[in-house]
């Protein structure tokens, strides 16, 4: 479950379960310090909790928009189960525990075999306890385990007769579902005809990828519709919708198959095959499975292997083009599955290891309009604090005014907020069905919020007409920063003095300052003046990558600046590049290339002043000081490797900043990254390396000490 309107994070004492205009149960529960379970104090609170959970389940498994987010629903149901364990005589018949889909009944098409839900575990210890419990039930070790992603979509059953897709049915309450055959032909990965004329039922998940979600919302807005809150509600709403004047695309991934009715041959023999072999057969029929993705199903043999694969999939989560909310662990053998059996709600031979929520629901309190150092006017959402994946989120990006309009946001809305990995939190969409009438429109600025100048609203991202001149102090401060030109002694107060006295209009003016001009500033003596003059002179020799980064070109940062500098070698070559040429640089597509051309044209006066002042315009190691191509034939020690640095460096690397470490990695032929995944080649782990070191060990990624790494790249230090 991922939709919702009221999240229940750790530390919240009381929350409304559902809006009063829906069922009005009022404030009904407390949270434990652990935050994984709702603490229900008495029978009245229990009744309200059951009411809230069943209402949420019905909404979630219907249109996909629930008044509780995934994390809150899990905690609530666990709290209900705990109360029922302690008070078995008080269990209500409507309780969601022990029921598929939380008791939500949708549809009347009977399933050939129940489509059950999965029980959950939330930690390695709980997973180990579940594995041990299953092996006790079987009275033998489980030889093979299938480990695969838990896709965040809507479970469906696809019926193929003689190789042709004839019916699609949602899970519903597990016994019967809703016929959604009208969606046939709109789902990628679910072909209308199989490669073999077999009769079989394929079960899997219908979802929207990130790209499909964005396209779907754009189409909905074009047709005066409200944007979906998140991809899962988009898939659920789209799958069940009929007679729309437009169609949007979805994606299917199979997770199982079984014979239909009394068929024989290929389909009839499915029940005797291991799950992993069944999935191979399904893929061979032309139905999409996760085997074509970085989170493909694998067979593990030990608990340690299972936990390592769980860590690996979790590490890849933020990079995937579709949502997952956990990892599914299944006994692979059909014999083990048969002996373990199933309960009324879930099979006993499979479990879902739930990952921390990346999406929560909270209230949009306000919108701030900030002006960046390039003059871009950026809206930022001010939120009621909400916990997402261990972090307290109080602000989130809103991208631009057009995005706010497209999503139909209002102050006071309950909004879906998404954060995954190191990604900046973003507001997805409002839950319009929860509006009370007290919400207010978001007011857009009519002049620059910083300087009062006009706004250029010709592009999606609004900009002050003064551009960088609107935030010249911030622009110069950025250029002088440690990771750019590293001009020691040029702090914010000094920059303000230089700007206010008219000595500096952009950072290129720093290189034409005279000793007398600097000495004439307030509180500047001979020693401090000489130190600043020396620091500015030293900055002239910084590599091109840092000079380019100091320009503050929109759409680039430190890493992109290094890639551009290493690709072109000279500032002249960069400025001469057209849109097509720029796209040869990793990470630059058509839109970013066009922006770079526009930005470089705007920055030509600054670049010309830098060149006239004698600032370095070449990248060492790529071209010589005379702008001739350098010898790149030597084998680089980190060629083709992705390297992550974590913890405190010592020895020869002790004085290097993290940005300087990244520069070192790239000079030695590698690619610097900030997160560990299965694609990481090497982790350099210093003192207090923490979770990145642990993740590298779990994934089997090579780990080096700072001393070992320094020896590898000694020729580039």
N, C-alpha and C positions, 0 to 999 in steps of 0.2 A: 504494500500500500504506500503510495507516495503523494497523494493529493491531500488537501486539508486546509483548515482555516485557523485552528488553534493548536499550537504545539505546546508540549509539556516538558520543557527542559529541566535538567537537574537544578534544584534550588528553588523552583517555583512552588509556593505554598498552596495557592489556590488558583484555579483556572476555570473558565466556563467551558463545558464540554462541547456544547453546540449552541448556536445562536438562539436567543429566546423566541424569535419568530418561527423557529423550526419545531422545537419540542420543549424548550424552556425548563430543563432540569435544574438550572441554577448551578451554584458552585458546589462541587461534590467530592473532591478528592484532594489528597496530599501526595507529594512525591517523596520517595526515599532519597537519602543523600547520594546513593549510587546512581539514581536517575534512570534505572532500567525497569522499574516497576512502579505502578501507581499504588499508593498506600490507601486502601479503602477502610474507613474507620467503623462503619456500622451498616445495618441492613438498608437503611434509607439511602446511604451513599452508594451501596451496592446496586440497588434498583436503578438509581440515576446513571451509574456507570454502564450497566447493561443496556439501558435505553440509548445512551450516547454511542456505545459501540455498535449496536445493531443499526442505528441510523447511519453511522459512518460507513459501515460495511455495505449497506444498500446503495448509498451514493457512490461509493468507490467502485463497486462491481457493476454499477449502472452506467452513468455517463463519465465516471472517472473522477468526479469532483466531490471529495469527501470533506466534511467539516473537521477532520483530524488528519494531521500529516502522518507519514509512515511511522516515524519514531514514537509519536504520541499514541498511535493506535496500538503498536506493539506493547508499550508500557501499560496501557489501559487493560488490554486483554490479559497480560501477565498478572496484573493486579486483581482482576476478576477471578482468574484461576486460583490465585493464592487465597483469596477470601473464601472461595468455594471449597478449597482443601481444608480450611479451618472450620467451615460451617456447612458441611454437606447437606444438612437438613434444610438449608435455606436456598438451595439452587433453584433458580427460575427457569422455566421451560424455554424462554427466549434467549438464554445466555449464549454468547457466541462461542464459548469454549466447546471443543469437541465437534464443531461443525465446519464443513467446507464453506469457504467464502464468508466466514463469520455469521452464517445463517441467512445470508442474502439469497433470496429465491428469484431467479431471473430465467424465464424461458420454460418451455414445456416439451422440448425435444429430448427424449430419453437417450442417455449415453449407453453405448454397447458395454462399457465397463465404467464404474465410477471414476470421475476425474477428481482425484483427491488433492488437498493442499499439502503443505509440508510443515512439519514442526521446525522450530528454530533453535539454534544455539548462538551465543554471542561472544564466546571467548575460546581460546585453545583448551582451557581446562574443561569447559562444558562439552567441547567436541570430543576430547579424550574420554570423558565419562560416557558419552553416547556410544562411541565405538566399543568401549568395554561392555556396555549393557547389551548391545546387539550381539556381540560374540558370546556373551553368557547365554543369551536366548537361543543362539544357534548351537551352543555347546561345542564350538570349534572356531578357530580363527577365520576371518574373512580373507581369502587369498588375494582378491583383486577388488579395487575400488575405482569407480568412475568419478572423476572430479571435473566439474564444468561450471560455467558462470550461471548465476541466477538472473535471468533477463528481466528487465523492468517493463513488462508489457501486460498483455491480456492473453490468458490461456485459451486456445481454441483447438477444436478437433476438426481435421480436414478429411473428408471421406472420398476415397478414390475407388471407382468401380471400373474394372477393366482398363485401368490406367488413366481414367478421366476424372477430373475433380467435379464431383456432383453436389457436394453439400459442405457447408462450414457451420459449426455450432460452437457457441461460447461455453465456458465451463459451467456458468450458472451456479447452482447449489451443489454441483458435483454429481448429482443424480440425473438432472436434466438441464439443458441450456437453451439458449435462444438461437434460432436459425438466422445466420448472417450471410447466407449464400449470395445475397445481392452484392457483397464486396468482392466476389471472385473476379479476378482480372485486375485488381488495384493493388495487389500485394506482391512485392518483390520477394523472390525466394520460394514462392508457392506456385509452381507451374500448373497450368491448366491440364497438361498431359504429361504423364511420367515417361521415362525412357523404356519402360516395360509395361505391358498390359496386365498389371496385377490389381487385385482388389485388396485394399489395405486402408487402415485408418492411421493417419499421421498426426501426432499431437505436438504442439509447440506454442511459441509465444509470438503474438503480433505486437509490433512496437513501431515507434517512429524514431529514425535516426535524428541526430541533431540537425542535419541539413533538411530532412523531410519536415521536421517540426517547424523550422523557419519558413519554408515554402508554404506549408499548410496555413500558418498564421497570416502570411501575406495574402493568400487567396481568400481566407475568411474575411479579412478586413476589407478587401476589394468588394466583397459581397455584403458589406455592412454587418458582418458578424463580429462577435467578441473573440479576441485571441484565446487560444487554449492556455491554461495556466502552466502546463508542462507537457512533455512528450507523452507520458502515460495517459493523461486525460485526453490528449489529442488522438491517440490510437483508439481508446475506448469509445470516445464520442463518434469518431469517424467510422469505426467498424459497425456500430449499431445504427448509424444514421441512414435513412432512406429518402429518396426523392429530393436530394440536394441538386441545385443547378450546376454544381461543380464537383469534381472528383480530386481527391488528394491521395498521394502514394504512401503506402506503409511497407513494412518489412517483416518477414517471417523467418524464424529460426526453429527448426524441429528439435525436440528433446526426447522423443519416443515414438514408437509405432506398435500396433497390434493388429491382429486379423479382424476383419469385419464379418460378423455373423458366422456361418458354417463353411467358410472358405477353406481351401486346402492348398497344397503346393507351397509356393514361396511364403505367402502371407500366413498360411496356417502353421508354418514352422517357426514363426517369430517367437512364440512363447518359450521355446527351448534354447534360444540363443542368448549369450551374454549381451548386456546392454550396449557395450562398445561395438560389438559386431552388428547389432541392429542399426546403430547409427551409421556405420559404414555402408550398410545396404541402403538406408534412406538417402544418404548422399549420392550413392550410385544411381538412384532413381531420378536424380535431378532436383531434389528438394534441398534447400539450403540448411546447413547446420553451422555450428560455430567453428568447425574445423578450418574454415577459410579465414579465421580471425586470429589475433594474437592470444585470445583466451580459449583456444580450442580445447575440447574435452581430452583428458589424458587418463591413462590407467595407472594407479598407484598401488603399491603393495604393502606399505607400512604406514603407521600413523605419522611418522616423521616426514615421509614423502607427501602425504596428504597436506600436512600443515605447511610444508614448503610451497606446494602448489597454491594453497590458499593465499599465502603471502605474495606469490608471484602475480596471481590474478588481481589481488587488491592493489598492487603497485601499478598495474597497467590501467586501472579503472579510469583515471582522469584523462587518459590518452585515447579512450575508445570513442568511436563515432555513435555509440548507442549507450543507453543506461543499463547498469547492472546494480542490484542492491544486495548482492551476496554471492555465495558460492554453494553449489549443490554437491553433496557427497552421497554416492549411491553404491550399495553392494552390486558389483557388476554381474555376478552369476545369477542366472534364472533360478537355480536350485536354492541359493541363499535367499533370494527374494520370496520364493514360494514358502520356504520354511519360516521366515520371519513374519510374513503376513502383513495385514493392514488393520488399522483401527477404523472407526467411523469417519474420521477426518483426514488422517494422514497415513501413508505407508510407514511400517516400522523399519524398513531397510534403507531409507533415505532421510537426509536432514539438510536443512538450509543453514549455512553459516552466514548470519547477517552482518553486513558491513555498516559502519557508522553512516548515519543519514547525511546525504549531500544536499538535501532540499528540505526546507522547513517553511512553515507559514507564519507570518508575523504581520504587524500593522505598519503601514506607511505613515509616518508622523509628519514629515515635511520633505521638501526638496530644496537643496542648496544649489546655487549657481556659482561655480568657481571658474576663475580665469587662469589658464595655464601659462607657462613661460613663452609659448608661441602665439598666445592670444586666443586660443581655443576656449570657448565658453562651454563648460561641461557640467551637466546636471548630476547631482549626487543624492541618492535616496537616504533619508534619515529614518531609521527603523527602530521599533521597539526591540531592545536587545534580545537576540535569539542564539542558542548554541547550535553550531553546525560543525560536526567532525572535530570536536574538541576546542573550537574557537568561538568566542563571543562576537557576534556580528551586529554592529550598530549602523554601518553604512554599506551601501551597495551601489554599483554603477547603474546609470540609466542611459548610457551611451550618448543620446542626443535628443533634441526636441521632437524630431520626427518619430523616434522610437517611442517616446512617451505618448504621442498622439496615436500611433499605431496600436499600442497596447491598451489604450483607453484608461490610463491610470488616473486615480483621484486621491487627494489627501484623505486619509482615514480608511482607505481600502485595506482589506486583508490581502496580502500579496504572497506569491510563491517566490522564495529566495533560494538561489542555487549557488553552491560553492563546492568545488572538487579539487583536491590537491592544493597547489599554490595559486590556483586561478582566483582572480579578484571576484568577490561575490557579485552576483547580478540579480536584478529583479526580473522575473519572467513575465508575470501577468497578474492582474487582479482576479479574485474570485468574486465575480459580480453577483452571484446568487446570494452572497452573504452581506450585501449592502443594506444599510439601515435607513438611508435617506439623509444621514448626517454628513456624508462625504462631501468634499468641496473640490472644485476644479483646481488643477495646478496652474499657477500664474507664470507665464513666460516673461522674461525680461524684455523691455523695449529698447534699452540702451545697455552698453557694457556695464556689468555690475561693479567693475573695478574703477574705471576711469570716466564713465559717463559718455564715452564716444558712441558713434553709431555702430550697429551690428551688421555684419555681412551675413545674411541668412540665405545666400544663394546655394549653399551646399547643405548636406544633411547635418554636418557639424558646424554650428555657428561659430563665428570668429569676430573679435573686435577688429574694426577697420584699421586700427593702428598696429595690428599684428604684434610682433615681438616688442615693439616700442611701448606697448601697454604694460608689459612686465619686464622692463629692461633690467631692473635690479636682479630679479630671479633668473633671467637669461644669462647675465654676466656671472652670477653666482654659480649657476650650473656649469658653465664653461670652465670656471676656475677650480671646480671641485676636484677632489682627490682622484676620482676615476676618469677624469677628462685631462685637463692641463696640469692639475696638481700644483697650483700657485700658492705656496705656503705663505701665510700672513695676510692673505686677501680675504678678510671676513666680511660679513654682511654690513657691518657699520661702515667699514672703509669703502665698500662698493657704493653705498648710499651717498657718501661724501663725494665720490668721483662723479656720480650721475648728477647729483644736485648742483655741483659746481660747473657742470657742462663739459668736464674733461673726457667723459666716456659716454658714448651713445650706443655702443655695442661692444662686444668683448674684443674685437679687433683693435679698438682704440687703446687697449691696455698696452699694446706693443709699441705705441708711439709716445707714451708718457715719458717725460723727462724727469731727472732727479729733482730738479727745482720745483716742478709742478707737484710731485708727491710730497716733498719736504714742506711745501706751503699748506698742506692739509692740517686740520686741527689735530693736535696730539701726535704729530709725527716728528720724531727726532732724527738725528743723523744715522744712528745704528738701525732703527726700524726702517728708515727709508732705504738705506743701502741693502738691507736684507730683502726688502720687497723688490727692489730693482734687480737684484741677483736672481730672485725666484722667477720673475717675469722673463728674464733673459734665458734661464734654464728651460722654461716652458716652450721657448721657440724650437727646441730640439726634440720635442715629443714626437712619437711616430704618427704617421698619417691617421691611423685608426682612432687615436685619441683626439687629434685635431678635428677630424670629421665628426666624432661624437660630440665635441664641444659646440659644433654648429647647432645642435639640437634639432636636427632635421626630423620633422614629423614622420612617424611610422618607423623610426629606427631607435635603437638603444645601443648599449655597449657591445653586445654580441653581434648585432646586425652591422654595426659600424666596423667591427673587426673583419667580418666576412666581406663587406664591400671593399675595404682597404686591401685585403689580401687578394681579392679577385682582380682589381684594376691596377693597384700598385702606386698610382699617382693621382693627385687631386684633378689634374687636367684630364686624365682619362675618365674619371668619374663624371666630371661636368660635361664631357663630350658624349657620354652614353645616352642613347635614346631609350624609349620604353622597352623595345624588344631586347636590346643589349642588357639592360638592367635585370631582366627576368632570368638571365643565366646565373644569377646569384641565388644560392639556396635561401628559400623563404620569401622570395619576392615574386609576387604574382602580378597580373596586369594592373589591378587597381593600385597596389602599392607602388609599382613602377611609375605609373602616371603621376602619383602624388610626389614621388621623389624628383621627377623632372620639373614639376611645378615649384617645389621647394628650392631646388638648386638654382633655378632661375631667379627666384626672389632673393636668394642669399649671395648672388654674384658680387654685389658691392662689398660685402663683408669678406668674401673669399679673396677678392682682389686686394683689399687692404692687408689681409694676412700675408699674402704673397709678397707685397711690396715691403712689408716690415721684416721679411726674411724668415718667416715661420716655415718650418719643415713641411714639405708637401709630398713626401714619398714614404712608402712603407718598407722598413728594413726587412731584409730577407726575401722580399719580392722583387724589388729593384734596388740598384745601387744608389749611392748619393748623387750620381750623375744621371739618374733616371734610366739606367740601362738594365735590362732583365738580369736578375741574379741567377746563380747556378742552383737550380732546383732538382738536379738529377740525383743528389744524395738521398739515401733511404732515411726517412724521418722516423724516429723511434715510436711515435704514437699514431702513425698513419692508419686511418680507418677506425680508430678507437674513440669511444665515447667515455669521457672521464668525469667523475664526480668528486669534488673535494669537500670534506666535512671535518669538523673539529679544528683544534688549534694546531698550526704548523710549528715545527721547531727545526733546529739545525740550519742548513743553508736556506730554507724556505721561511724562516721565522719572521723576517721583515716584510714579506710579501702580503699585500692585501688580497682579498678574494678576487677582485678584478684582475690584479697582477698575476694571480695564479691561473686565471682563465686565459689571459694573454700568453702565458708560458705554455699552457697546454696547446693552444692553437699554433704557436710558433713551432712546436715540436710535431705538428701534423695532426693533432687530435681535435676532438670537438668537446667543448666544455658543456656540462649539463648541471642542473641544480637538483634533479630528482633521480632516484635509483629505480631502475626497472630491469626487466629481463634483457633489454637491449644495451644495458650499461656494460662496458668492457672492463673498467677498472674503477675502484673507489680508493682514493687517497684519504686514509683515516688518521687524523691526529688525535691529540688528547681531547676527551669528552666528545667523541664522535657521535654518540647517541644512536637514534633510531635508524639513520641512514646506514651506519655500519652494520646494525643488526639485520636490516633488510637485505643488505648485500650478502651476508652470510647465509640467510634463508634462501636466497635466490641462486646461490652458488657463484656469485660474481667475485672475481679476483680482487683482493684487498691488499694495498701496499701501505707501508709506513711512510711518513714524510722523507725519512732518510733514504729509503729504497727508491722512492719516486725521484728524489733529487739526483741520485746516481744515474737513473735512466735518462734524465733530460739535462745532464750537466753541461752539455755543449750549448744549451740554449738559455742558461741562466745569465 
